[in-house]
Amino acid sequence: MPISNEKEIQQPKILIPEIKLQSRITELAYEINHDYRGREVTAICILKGSFIFFSDVIRQFEFPMTCEFLGVSSYGNKMVSSGEVKITLDINEPLENRHVIVFEDIVDTGLTLSYIMNSLRARKPASLKSCSLLLKPECLKTEIDVDYLGFKIGKEFVVGYGIDFAGKFRGLRHIGYIEHGH
Ligand code: IMP
């Protein structure tokens, strides 16, 4: 019998099934393809949580593109945002005069994306837009425009499709949720 002192984490319940995720991502890619036709884009993946969303959406793009990866950490192992954003992996390529789109997994308080957008704006891109798979409108603590949005959700803590809780559940094919207190 396996022995574990760890408090068991409940299995996530389904919030957004795989089929709904994939069809919304195709719609987002269609919209982005339309807006960026004929331009060359720098697509930025915010690590770690966006890596699956990013790989699914960028494979549907029809314009020339380079990919960059920006590592940020804002939650630690907690379920509540600290508001503190730590850069864990920076972009070394110049962004000046580039058409930049930032891909985020989820906007909760908005503090992380707002910090990222401000620091990227300082690198003088020709244009800068954001795309987030998920947004929790009831949790926003700052005014923020998400240019391309997958789904608005409630206050639930979500996992799966790249998004973790304490490092777990990133491999789920759907978006699930786990209840607070676990
Ligand atoms: P914000 O700064 O509060 O908007 O938080 C944004 C970041 O917190 C996201 O990029 C996620 O990494 C993480 N996050 C926010 N909500 C959740 C959630 O429900 N589950 C897992 N991570 C989350």
Residues whose N, C-alpha, C, O or C-beta is under 5 A from the ligand:
A	BS01	IMP	G49 S74 S81 I106 V107 D108 T109 G110 L111 T112 L113 E156 F157 V158 V159 I163 D164
